[in-house]
Amino acid sequence: MNSYDTVKSFIKDNSNASLISGGIAGAVSRTVVSPFERAKILLQLQGPGSNQAYNGMFSTIFKMYRDEGWRGLFRGNYLNCIRIFPYSAIQFAVFENCKTYILQNRPRESNELNSFERIISASMGGILSVLFTYPLDLVRARISVRTASLSKLDKAKLTEAPSVFNTIAEVCQKEGGFFALYKGIVPTTLGVAPYVAINFALYEKFREYMDHSPKDYSNPVWKLSAGAFSSFIGGVLIYPLDVLRKRYQVASMSGGELGFQYKSVTHALKTMFQQEGFFGAYKGLTANLYKIVPSMAVSWLCYDTLKDLIKQW
C-alpha cells in the first residue's frame, strides 16, 4: 500500500472522518456568524451597573464597526476557529463513537438508537469537547471584552486587542496559575452538555424521519432547516447558563470591576434573576440565536456533506 492509499484509508476511517468533517464544519460555520458571536458576548456582559452601551443585536454590530472598523466584527474569530476546530471535531467524533459503542453492546438487535441513547452520546461529546478546549474559550471572551465600551472597564479599555499569548500569561500570572484558565468551566459544562444533547438528538430524529420518509428530502435546505430548528430549541432552553459562562470567564478582570461576584452556580442564577429580572438572564438571546441557528444549520450541512464525500472517495 503506497502513501496515498494509507492516507486515504486513514481519512475514510469512521472516527477520523467524523473528526475532520466536524472540525471543518465548525470552523466554517463560526466564521460565517462571527459578528453575532461577539455582539452576544458584549450584550451578556452588561451587568446591572454598566452604562448599557450596547443595545440590540444589530445596533451592537454597527457600534463595533464604528468603534473598531471591520476587524471589530471578527475580533477573536481566528482564536475561535482555532478553538472550534478541535471542539467541533471532538464533539462529532465522540458522538459518533458513543453511538457505535451503544449499538455494539446493547442486548437487543437494532440499527437505530432511541432518544435517550442519542442524548447520552451527545452529552459525552459536549463534556469532552469543553474539557479539551475551554482555556481558548476563556481567552477569546477576554480578548472580545478588552476593546469594548463597557463602562466598568473603560479605564482599562485597549485600542488594540491583546495577543492570545499575552492574555494567557496575564490570566496565569495575576489570577492563580494554569487552573485560572478553567474559571467558569462548571456552568459551561452544565450548559454545553444539555445544549449539545438537545441539538444533536433533535437533528438526528429529523434526519431519521427524512431518510425513511417517502417524500424527497434530499434538498440541502431540509438539512439546514433541521439544524436550525434543533439549535434554536436547545439554545433557548439553556441560555441563562451561557450568560453565566461568559460572566465567570471575565469576573476577575480589572479587580472584578464588571461587578460579577458569584459564590456558586446556584448563587449566580439566583442573583442574576433577583437583580436583573427574568429577561436579565436572557441578555443577548437574540444575538445568540442569530449566531447559533445559522451556525449549527451550516455546521450540520457541512458535516453531513463532507462525511458523505469522504465515504464516496
C-alpha positions, 0 to 999 in steps of 0.5 A: 500500500503506497502513501496515498492509499494509507492516507486515504484509508486513514481519512475514510476511517469512521472516527477520523472522518467524523473528526475532520468533517466536524472540525471543518464544519465548525470552523466554517460555520463560526466564521460565517456568524462571527459578528453575532458571536461577539455582539452576544458576548458584549450584550451578556456582559452588561451587568446591572451597573454598566452604562448599557452601551450596547443595545440590540443585536444589530445596533451592537454590530454597527457600534463595533464597526464604528468603534473598531472598523471591520476587524471589530466584527471578527475580533477573536474569530481566528482564536475561535476557529482555532478553538472550534476546530478541535471542539467541533471535531471532538464533539462529532467524533465522540458522538459518533463513537458513543453511538457505535459503542451503544449499538455494539453492546446493547442486548437487543438487535437494532440499527437505530438508537432511541432518544435517550441513547442519542442524548447520552452520546451527545452529552459525552461529546459536549463534556469532552469537547469543553474539557479539551478546549475551554482555556481558548474559550476563556481567552477569546471572551477576554480578548472580545471584552478588552476593546469594548465600551463597557463602562466598568472597564473603560479605564482599562479599555485597549485600542488594540486587542491583546495577543492570545499569548499575552492574555494567557500569561496575564490570566496565569500570572495575576489570577492563580496559575494554569487552573485560572484558565478553567474559571467558569468551566462548571456552568459551561459544562452544565450548559454545553452538555444539555445544549449539545444533547438537545441539538444533536438528538433533535437533528438526528430524529429529523434526519431519521424521519427524512431518510425513511420518509417517502417524500424527497428530502434530499434538498440541502435546505431540509438539512439546514432547516433541521439544524436550525430548528434543533439549535434554536430549541436547545439554545433557548432552553439553556441560555441563562447558563451561557450568560453565566459562562461568559460572566465567570470567564471575565469576573476577575478582570480589572479587580472584578470591576464588571461587578460579577461576584458569584459564590456558586452556580446556584448563587449566580442564577439566583442573583442574576434573576433577583437583580436583573429580572427574568429577561436579565438572564436572557441578555443577548438571546437574540444575538445568540440565536442569530449566531447559533441557528445559522451556525449549527444549520451550516455546521450540520450541512457541512458535516453531513456533506463532507462525511458523505464525500469522504465515504464516496472517495 
